[in-house]
Amino acid sequence: MISEAKLAANRRNAQRSTGPRTPEGKAQSARNSTLHNLRSRKPVELTAEDREAIAEIVAAFRPTVLPQTPSEEAVVLEFATARHLRSGIERAIDEAFCTNEATVLDYLERRYTAAVTRFNRAYEPFKDLVYREIAIRTNEPTISPAAPQYQSDRSVA
């Protein structure tokens, strides 16, 4: 149970901390639940520069995969977005190494792990589009190369 004096002090302090008051502060506070723009229930908030960079990546890959449906176009866009976000975090990590701040590097490492996960998830369907396009151009069946098979040095008895 909390004492009356502590309860009164908590109430006085609560009167002073009323949250953001300006529209800018409220907007920032609304974005607090977005987890690093990588894994969020809200859409990623991209800047105009981000959208432009992603559009350039999409334009570079579109001739390679020739998306034929809206879902294939979405695959290319997600791959380009994941690639752009991962690249941005990699640049931030490079800059953080110059500062030698462990807390910054820990934070960026978590963001990098999330970005790589998103990139890897986007890469699989994108890779399938690339292999399909290669098969069409070479008149061969669409088969993704299998993972390399490694043989064990141990013999099974």
C-alpha positions as CSV (number, residue, x, y, z in Angstrom):
1,M,0.0,0.0,0.0
2,I,1.3,3.5,-0.9
3,S,1.4,6.2,1.8
4,E,-0.8,9.2,1.7
5,A,2.2,11.5,1.3
6,K,3.5,9.5,-1.7
7,L,0.1,9.4,-3.3
8,A,-0.2,13.2,-2.9
9,A,3.2,13.7,-4.4
10,N,2.3,11.4,-7.4
11,R,-0.9,13.5,-8.0
12,R,1.1,16.7,-7.9
13,N,3.6,15.4,-10.4
14,A,0.8,14.0,-12.7
15,Q,-0.6,17.5,-12.9
16,R,2.7,18.7,-14.5
17,S,3.1,15.9,-17.0
18,T,0.2,16.2,-19.3
19,G,1.9,14.9,-22.5
20,P,2.6,16.8,-25.7
21,R,0.9,20.1,-26.2
22,T,2.0,21.2,-29.7
23,P,0.8,19.6,-32.9
24,E,4.4,18.6,-33.7
25,G,4.8,17.0,-30.2
26,K,1.5,15.2,-30.6
27,A,2.5,13.9,-34.1
28,Q,5.8,12.7,-32.7
29,S,4.0,11.0,-29.8
30,A,1.6,9.2,-32.2
31,R,4.6,7.7,-34.0
32,N,6.2,6.3,-30.8
33,S,4.4,3.0,-31.3
34,T,6.0,2.5,-34.7
35,L,8.8,0.1,-34.2
36,H,11.7,1.6,-36.1
37,N,9.7,1.8,-39.3
38,L,10.5,-1.9,-39.9
39,R,8.0,-4.1,-38.0
40,S,4.9,-2.1,-37.3
41,R,1.2,-2.5,-37.6
42,K,1.2,1.0,-39.2
43,P,2.5,1.5,-42.7
44,V,6.1,2.5,-43.0
45,E,6.4,6.3,-43.0
46,L,8.7,7.0,-45.9
47,T,10.1,10.4,-46.8
48,A,10.0,11.8,-50.3
49,E,13.7,10.9,-50.7
50,D,13.0,7.3,-49.6
51,R,10.1,7.0,-52.1
52,E,12.3,8.4,-54.8
53,A,15.2,6.0,-54.0
54,I,12.7,3.0,-53.9
55,A,11.3,4.1,-57.2
56,E,14.8,4.1,-58.7
57,I,15.4,0.5,-57.4
58,V,12.0,-0.6,-58.8
59,A,12.9,0.9,-62.2
60,A,16.2,-0.9,-62.2
61,F,14.7,-4.3,-61.5
62,R,11.5,-4.0,-63.5
63,P,13.2,-4.9,-66.8
64,T,14.8,-7.9,-65.2
65,V,11.6,-9.5,-63.8
66,L,8.9,-8.0,-66.0
67,P,6.1,-8.1,-63.5
68,Q,2.9,-9.1,-65.2
69,T,0.3,-8.7,-62.4
70,P,-0.3,-6.3,-59.6
71,S,0.8,-8.9,-57.1
72,E,4.1,-9.4,-59.0
73,E,4.5,-5.6,-59.0
74,A,3.9,-5.6,-55.3
75,V,6.7,-8.2,-54.9
76,V,9.1,-6.0,-56.8
77,L,8.1,-3.0,-54.7
78,E,8.4,-4.9,-51.4
79,F,11.9,-6.1,-52.4
80,A,13.0,-2.6,-53.4
81,T,11.6,-1.2,-50.1
82,A,13.3,-3.9,-48.0
83,R,16.6,-3.4,-49.9
84,H,16.4,0.4,-49.4
85,L,15.7,0.1,-45.7
86,R,18.5,-2.4,-45.2
87,S,20.9,-0.2,-47.0
88,G,20.0,2.8,-44.9
89,I,20.6,0.9,-41.7
90,E,23.9,-0.4,-43.0
91,R,25.0,3.2,-43.7
92,A,23.9,4.2,-40.2
93,I,25.9,1.3,-38.7
94,D,29.0,2.5,-40.7
95,E,28.6,6.0,-39.3
96,A,28.0,4.7,-35.8
97,F,31.3,2.8,-35.8
98,C,33.0,6.1,-36.0
99,T,31.4,7.3,-32.8
100,N,32.2,4.1,-30.8
101,E,28.9,4.4,-28.9
102,A,27.9,1.0,-27.8
103,T,24.2,1.9,-27.2
104,V,23.8,3.3,-30.7
105,L,25.4,0.1,-32.1
106,D,23.1,-2.1,-30.0
107,Y,20.1,-0.2,-31.2
108,L,21.2,-0.4,-34.9
109,E,22.0,-4.1,-34.6
110,R,18.4,-4.7,-33.5
111,R,17.1,-2.6,-36.4
112,Y,19.5,-4.4,-38.8
113,T,18.3,-7.8,-37.7
114,A,14.7,-6.7,-38.4
115,A,15.7,-5.2,-41.8
116,V,17.5,-8.4,-42.9
117,T,14.5,-10.5,-41.9
118,R,12.3,-8.3,-44.0
119,F,14.8,-8.4,-46.9
120,N,15.0,-12.2,-46.8
121,R,11.2,-12.5,-46.8
122,A,11.0,-10.2,-49.8
123,Y,13.9,-11.9,-51.6
124,E,12.3,-15.3,-52.0
125,P,9.3,-14.3,-54.1
126,F,11.5,-11.8,-56.0
127,K,14.0,-14.6,-56.8
128,D,11.1,-16.7,-58.1
129,L,10.1,-13.9,-60.5
130,V,13.7,-13.7,-61.7
131,Y,14.0,-17.4,-62.3
132,R,10.7,-17.4,-64.1
133,E,11.9,-14.7,-66.4
134,I,15.2,-16.5,-67.1
135,A,13.2,-19.6,-67.9
136,I,11.0,-17.7,-70.4
137,R,14.0,-16.1,-72.1
138,T,15.9,-19.4,-72.4
139,N,12.9,-21.6,-73.1
140,E,13.6,-23.9,-70.2
141,P,11.3,-25.0,-67.4
142,T,11.0,-22.8,-64.4
143,I,13.1,-24.4,-61.7
144,S,14.7,-22.5,-58.8
145,P,18.2,-23.9,-58.1
146,A,18.2,-26.2,-55.2
147,A,20.2,-25.5,-52.1
148,P,23.7,-27.0,-52.3
149,Q,23.9,-30.5,-50.9
150,Y,26.8,-31.0,-48.5
151,Q,28.0,-34.5,-47.8
152,S,29.1,-35.4,-44.3
153,D,32.6,-36.6,-43.7
154,R,31.2,-39.3,-41.3
155,S,30.0,-42.5,-42.6
156,V,26.8,-43.9,-41.3
157,A,27.2,-47.4,-39.9
